[in-house]
Amino acid sequence: MIPFEERFTAWVDGQLKGTDLESFEKELAGQPEVFAEKEAILRLGTFLREHPTAPPLGNADLFNHQLMQRIEAEIPRAKQPISRPVFFWPLRWMALAGGLSLAVAFGLYETVVPPVSEVPGKSNYFAQVVEAWPSDPSISATTVYDSDQNMTVVWLDGLDYVPAAYAQK
């Protein structure tokens, strides 16, 4: 059995003859829109034979642009929510990050920085002279630390005088 599409094409092209034509037209008797479609197809074929080529376009890019705009205008778009500008971090995240940073800084301070021992009457600052050498070989330098007074004395032997700028006041 020949499919309907092939019989319809042969009917429009005028290739059905005799009993095949009569049986196909009886099958289509209750559908007047099919006969109207045949007439439209025949008119289109006549038009295409009379005008075989399209006129050349003067500006094809403009035509394509306008055609794409019309197509986009006809396609319904889903409504997208309007997005408001987003800051780098919202205020609550910045406050949370600041609080966590303070907590981490305090924790590091407590674990890394050693506690200062408070001894009454003594300074918390301590300096120790590890080595002292004079530029003149005839002078010798000796350091002495007094823990009761919490002070270091530099003893210079062989020095003739002490400049006035270094004199103790």
C-alpha positions in Angstrom: 0.0 0.0 0.0 1.3 3.5 -1.0 1.5 6.0 1.9 -0.9 8.9 2.0 1.9 11.5 1.5 3.1 9.9 -1.7 -0.5 9.7 -3.1 -1.1 13.3 -2.1 2.0 14.5 -3.9 1.2 12.5 -7.0 -2.4 13.9 -6.9 -1.1 17.5 -6.7 1.4 16.9 -9.5 -1.4 15.4 -11.7 0.2 12.0 -11.8 -2.8 10.0 -10.5 -4.9 8.6 -13.3 -8.0 6.5 -13.6 -9.3 4.5 -10.6 -6.5 5.7 -8.3 -7.6 9.3 -8.9 -11.2 8.5 -8.3 -10.6 6.5 -5.1 -8.2 9.1 -3.7 -10.7 11.9 -4.3 -13.5 9.9 -2.7 -11.2 9.5 0.3 -10.8 13.3 0.5 -14.4 14.1 -0.2 -15.2 15.0 3.4 -12.2 17.3 3.7 -12.6 20.6 1.7 -9.4 22.1 3.2 -7.3 19.6 1.3 -8.6 20.9 -2.0 -7.9 24.5 -0.9 -4.3 23.4 0.0 -3.9 21.9 -3.4 -5.0 25.2 -5.0 -2.5 27.1 -2.8 0.3 24.7 -3.8 -0.5 25.1 -7.5 -0.5 28.9 -7.2 2.8 28.8 -5.4 4.3 26.6 -8.1 3.1 29.0 -10.8 4.5 32.0 -9.0 7.9 30.3 -8.6 8.0 29.4 -12.3 7.2 33.0 -13.2 9.8 34.5 -10.8 12.7 32.0 -10.7 15.2 34.2 -8.8 15.0 36.6 -6.0 16.2 40.2 -6.6 19.7 40.9 -5.3 19.8 42.6 -1.9 21.5 45.9 -1.7 22.6 45.6 1.9 22.3 42.0 3.1 23.7 42.7 6.6 20.9 45.3 7.2 18.3 42.8 6.0 19.7 40.1 8.2 19.8 42.4 11.2 16.2 43.6 10.7 15.0 40.0 10.2 16.7 38.8 13.4 15.1 41.7 15.3 11.6 40.8 14.1 12.2 37.1 15.0 13.4 38.1 18.5 10.4 40.4 18.9 8.0 37.6 18.1 9.5 35.0 20.4 7.9 35.3 23.9 10.6 35.5 26.6 10.2 34.2 30.1 10.2 37.0 32.6 13.5 37.1 34.4 13.7 38.6 37.9 15.3 42.0 37.9 18.6 41.6 39.6 19.7 44.4 41.9 23.3 45.3 42.2 25.2 43.1 44.6 28.0 44.4 46.8 31.1 42.4 47.3 29.9 41.2 50.7 26.6 42.1 52.4 26.8 44.0 55.6 26.1 41.0 57.8 28.9 39.0 56.2 31.3 41.8 56.7 30.3 42.1 60.4 30.7 38.3 60.9 34.1 38.3 59.1 35.3 41.3 61.2 34.3 39.5 64.5 36.0 36.3 63.4 39.1 38.2 62.5 39.2 39.9 65.9 38.7 36.5 67.6 41.6 35.0 65.6 43.8 38.0 66.3 43.1 37.8 70.1 43.7 34.0 70.1 47.1 34.5 68.3 48.1 37.3 70.7 47.3 35.1 73.7 49.2 32.1 72.4 52.2 33.7 70.7 53.1 36.7 72.9 54.5 35.6 76.2 53.1 37.1 79.4 55.0 39.9 81.1 56.1 39.1 84.6 55.4 41.9 87.0 58.2 42.3 89.6 57.7 45.3 91.8 60.5 47.8 91.7 62.1 46.4 88.6 61.7 47.5 85.0 60.1 45.1 82.5 62.7 46.1 79.9 66.1 44.3 79.9 69.1 44.9 77.8 72.2 42.8 77.9 75.6 43.7 76.5 76.9 40.6 74.8 80.2 41.8 73.5 82.1 45.2 73.6 85.3 46.1 71.8 86.9 49.4 71.4 88.5 50.6 68.2 91.8 51.4 70.0 93.8 48.2 70.9 95.2 49.9 74.0 91.7 50.1 75.6 89.9 47.1 77.0 86.2 46.9 77.6 84.5 44.8 80.4 80.8 44.6 81.1 79.3 44.0 84.6 75.6 43.3 85.2 74.1 44.0 88.6 70.8 42.1 89.0 69.8 43.9 92.2 70.0 47.3 90.5 69.0 45.8 87.1 71.8 47.7 85.3 74.8 46.9 83.2 78.1 48.8 83.6 80.7 49.0 80.8 84.2 49.3 82.4 86.8 50.8 80.0 90.5 50.4 81.0 93.2 52.5 79.3 90.9 55.4 78.4 92.5 58.8 79.2 89.3 60.8 79.2 85.6 60.6 78.6 84.1 63.1 76.2 81.7 65.6 77.8 78.8 64.3 75.7 79.1 60.9 77.4 79.4 62.3 81.0 76.7 61.1 83.4 74.3 63.8 84.4 
